[in-house]
Amino acid sequence: MITVKAFNKGLKCRGFKYEVGKTYTMPTEKVKICERGFHASAHCDLSETINYYLDVANSEYALVDINVVDSTDDKVVGDKITIIKKLETLDELIQYDKTGRWCYKFANDIGSAVDIKRLEDAVTEKDETGEWCAEFAKWIDGADIKRLEDAVIEKDSTGQWCAEFAKWVDGANIKRLEDAVIEKDETGEWCVEFAEWVKDANIERLQDAVIEKDKTGKWCKYFARWIKGANIERLEDAVIEKDKTGELCIYFAQDVDNVNIRRLEDAIIEKDKTGEWSTYFAKWVEGVNIERLENAVIEKDKTGQWCTYFAEWIDGANIKRLEDVVIEKDRTGRWCAYFAKWVQGANIKRLEDAVIEKDLTGEWCTYFAMNVKGADIKRLQNAVQTIKKEEVEQWKN
């Protein structure tokens, strides 16, 4: 395989000096990727070498022929390598950069000692996402900001690099980049970031875009939480409409100031299918109606899991009532055992009776005996022995 390899100065790698025109070998069985063997770029791309030779100013590069034994996403390892040619001119080095990352890094590390215009040309040509054009504009003195901005707007498919260009680069055309972000962003994420990062961003316009693009309510929640001047009531409406489970209504109530707690509670009770989010709402959000949320959990919980957590976590929960529900809903004894272990004020004897009745494997009787203070150890041992005997009889039959 013909590819490129990076070295320290003097074509040295891990203290060993290579020479152009020579071939080096080692036993195949000793080769191990990232540990031992001859390593090089997986795609003949100098950008990949930066992951391992970050100091471009003090690195050297060569074209090599390697007999590949193993590979990762960005490098190969072989048992035989020939150093074909040292890459010395800027044109040669640019030729083997496929993404523009190396050209940007070279310009950043070497600075005014290199042909900035030539490297900018290469970055503009090779960069497919806009990332390295944005980095070039941000960090390189003498960069052509307008040209790189044009390139980012053309190449960026999501709005991310347009947003970061507007954030980082002095002299960027904020209105033009905002237009591009709104056009390209499909989820609302980068409209949120633009509103947060960029001075002179049009908050109302970006908020409109987030509400339109956000399918889940996630980015509406972040906009409300992070952006000064956001319309909280309008974003709350959007979250309630978009949230399918109640989870984001909880986070909105928890993270955003000046929200309508009762309205969000109504939405969670309506949307929550299992009792999970009603439980978390009661646990995390101040000013909620505990009794109403407990009723919702009891209605929705099919196994006893969330009734158990509600009893454990929520001050003011009706322990006796929740214990009754867990005993009724639990099919295996698992949640009865957990209820007995975790919930202060639980009726240990009654829960032990339920576990013995429900447990068909002995697992939860054993757990109860080992973990619950006040458990009748002998009785639980007898229950487990009975289960095991029944299993043996069934096996015999």
N, C-alpha and C positions, 0 to 999 in steps of 0.2 A: 504493500500500500504506500503510495506517495502522499506525504503530508508534511506539515510543518511542526517544528519542535522549538521550544524556548530553552534558553540556557542563561546562566549567570555570565558575567563578563569573562571573556577568554574561552567561550564554548565549554564552560564547566557546569556540571550537574552533580550535586551532592559530593562535591570535591573531586570528581573525576573529570579530566580534561579530554574532550573529543577532538578529533582532527578531521578536516574535510578530506573526503576521498577514502576514508578507512571504514571498515566493517567491524562490528562488535557483536559477539554472541554470548549467550549463557544457556545452561541447560533448561529446557522447557519446563521441567517439573519444579524448578525454583522460581518461576515467574508467578507473581501475584499482584493483581491490580492494586495500585495505590501504595504498595509496599516494596516490591522488587521487580526489576525488569526495565526495559526501555520504553519510556512513556512519550506520547506525542498527541497532537490534536486529533480528535475523532473525525473532523470534517475539513481538514486542511484549512483551518481558520485561526488566524492569530488572535481573534477575540476570545477564543476558548482558552488560550494560554494565560490570559490575565487572571483567571481563577487561581492559578498556581504561581505565577510570576507577576505580582501586582506592581512591582517597581519597574515600569517599562523603561525608564531612563537608564537603568543599570542592567537591562536584559539584552541578550543577543538571540538571533533566530537563524534557523537553517531549514532548508528543504531536505527531507530524509526519506529513505525507503525502509519501511518497517514490516517485519513479518508478524502479523497480529495474532496474539494468543487470546486476549480478552479485551473487553471494552466497557465503558460507561457512556452516559449521554454526551460527555464532552472530551473524553480522552480514550486512547487505546494503549495497550501495553503489549510488547513483543519480546521474543527471544533472540531477535536478530535485527540490527539496525545499521544502515549505511548512511553516512553524512554526505549528501550529494553536493550541496552548495550552501555557503553562508549568504544570507540575505542582508545586503549592506546598503543599497540605495533606498531612498524614500519611495521611489516608484515600485521597487520590488516588494517592499513591506506593505504598501497600500494594496498591491495586487492580491495579497493573501489575507486581507481583512474582508470578511463577508458581510458584516453587520454595521460597520462604522464605529463599533465600540473601541477597537484598538486605535483607530485614527484619533478619536476624541481623547483617549487616555494618553496617547503619545503627545498630542498638542498640550494637554494639561500638565504633563510631567516635564516636558522639555521647554515649553514656553516660547519665548521670542527667538530661541536659537533655531527653530524650524520654520518651514514655509507654511504659515497658518492658512493662507488662502488655498493652497493645494490640499491640505488636510480637510478644510471646510468643504471643498468641492467633493472630496471622497465621502465624507460623512453624509452630505446631502444626497449623494447618489446611492449609497449602500444601505442607509438606515431605512427599514421598512415600516417602523412603528411611529417614529417621531421622537423616541426617547433620547437618542444620542444627539439629534439636532437640538433638542431642548437643553441637554447637558452642555453642549458646545456653546450655545448662546449664553448660558448662565455663567460659565467658568472661564471662557477663553477671551483674553483681552484682544480687541481688534476684530472680533467676530462681526459678521454682517447680520445684524439683528433682524432686519426686515426680510432678508432672504431666508434665514433659518425659520422665522415665524411662518412664512409662506410654506416651507417644507413641512413643518409640523402640522399645519392645518390640512395639508394635502394627505399626509401619511397616517395621521392618527385616526383610528377607527372607532374609538370609544369616548374620546373627549378627555381622557386622563392627561395626556401630554400637553394639550392645549391649556388645561387648567393649571398644570405645573409651570408651563411657560409664562402664563400670566402672573403667577405667584412669584417666580424667581427672577425674571428678566427685566431689568430696567429698560424703559423705552418700548416695552411691548404695547401693542394696540389692544387695550382691554376690551373695548366694545366688540372688536372683530373676533377676538378669541372667545368671548362670551357667546357670541352668535354661533361659533363653531361647536362649543361644548353643548349648547342646547340642541343643536342639530344632531350631533353624533351620539350623545349619551342616551342609552336605551333603558336605563334603570332608575336614573335620578341621582346615582352616587356622585358623579362628577359635577353635577349642578350644585349639590350640597357642598362639595369641597370648594368649588369656585366661590360660592357665597361666603364660606368661612375664611378662605385664604386671601381673597383678592380685594384690596381697597378699591372703592368706586364701583364694585359690582352692583348690578341692579337686583336688589333683594326680592322685590315683589315679582319681577319677571322670572327669576330663577325658582322662586317658590311655586309659581304657576307650573313651571316645567316639571318640577319634582312631583307635584300632585298628579300631573297628567301621566308621567312615565312610571312611577313607582307602582308595582303590581302587588306588593305585600304589605306596605305601610312602614317598612323598615326605614326608608330614607326620609319619609315624612316625619318620623319620630326623631331622627338625627337632626333634621332641619330645625324642628321645634326646640330641640335641646341646645344646639350649638349656635344658632344664628340670631344675633341681636336684630330686633325689628321684625322677627317672624310673627305671623298671624296664628297664635296658638289655637284659637277656637277653630279656625278653618283647617288647620293641620290635624287637630283632634278628630274633626269630622271625617277627614280622609283616612286616618288610621282605623277608626271604627268601621268604616265601609270596607276597607281592603283586608283587614286582619281576619283570617279564616278560623283561627283556633282560640283567640283571646290572649295569646302570648304577648303580642306587641301592644295591646291595650294595657297590660300590666306594666311593661317597660315605660310606656308613655306616662302612666300615672306615677311611676316611681321616679323617673328621671327629669320630668318637665315641670317647671313651676306654673302655678295658676291654672291647673287643669280642673275639669269637672269630674270629681271622684265618683259621684253617684252615677253619672252617665256612663263612665267607663266600667263601673261595676255591673251595671245592667248589661252592657255589651259582652263582658266576660261570661256572665251567667248564661247568656243566650248562646254564645259561640262554643263554650267549653263542652266537649263531649264525654270526658272521663272524670272530671273533678279535679284534674291536675292544676289547671290555671286558676280555678276558684280558690284552691288551697294556697297557691303561691300569692295570689292577690291578698288574701287574709293575712299571710305571713309578712309580706314586704311593704304593704301600703298602709299609711296611717289614715284614720278617719273612716274606715270601712264598716259595713254592717256585718258583724261576725255571725250572728244568728242566721241571717239570710244566706250568707255564703256557705255556712254549715249545712243548711237545708239543700242547697244546690249540690254540694259534694255528696251528700247521702243519696240524693236522687240519681246522680250520674255515675257514681262509682260502682263498677260491676264485680269487683274482687275483694274489696275491703282495703286496698292499698292506700287510697287517698283519705279514707276515713281514719286510718291509723296515723298517717302523717298529720292530718288536721288535729287529732287529739294530742299528738306529741308536741307540735309546734305552736299552736294558737292559744294564747291566753284568753280565757273566757269560753273555751270550747266546752260542750256538754259531754263529759267523758262517759258517763253511763249510757247515754243515747248512742254515742259513736261506737262504744263497745258492743252494744246490742246489734248494731248494723254489721259490724265486722264479723261477729259470730254467725250472723245470718248469711252473709255474702261469701265468706271465705270457704273455698271448696277443699283445700288441702291441709289447713292448719297453719300455714305459713304466717299469715297476717295476724292470726290469734296469738301465735308465739311472739311475733314482733311487738304486738300491742302490749303483751304482758311484760316484755323486757323494757320497752321504751317509755311507756305512758305512766306518769305518776298518778296514783289513785285507781289504777286498774284492779279488777277483781281477779286475783291470780287463780283462785280455786275454780272459778267459773270458766276462765279461759283455758285452764288445764283440762277440764272436762271436754271442752270443745276440740282441743288439739287431739286428745286421745280418740275421740269419736271420728274425726275427719282424716287423720293421718293414715295413709295406706302403705307407707314405706318405712316408717320409723324415723325418718329424717327429722321431723319437727318435734316429735316426742323427745328425741335425743337433744335437739337444740334447746328445747324448753328446760330440760333437766340441767343442762350445762350453763345456761345463761340467765335464768329467771330466779331471782331471790325469792325464797318461800315455796319453791316448787317441791312437790312430793316425789323425791328421787326414786324411791322404791316402786311406787305406783307406775311411774313413767318407764322404768326399766322393765317392769312386768308387761306393760303395753307393747314395748318394742319386741320383747321375747315372743309374745303372742303373735305379732305380725310376722316374725321370722318363721315361727312354726307353721303358720298358715301358708307361707310361701313354699316351705319344704313339702307340705302335704299336696299343694297344687302341682308342684314339680313332679312328685311321685305319681300322681294320678294322670 
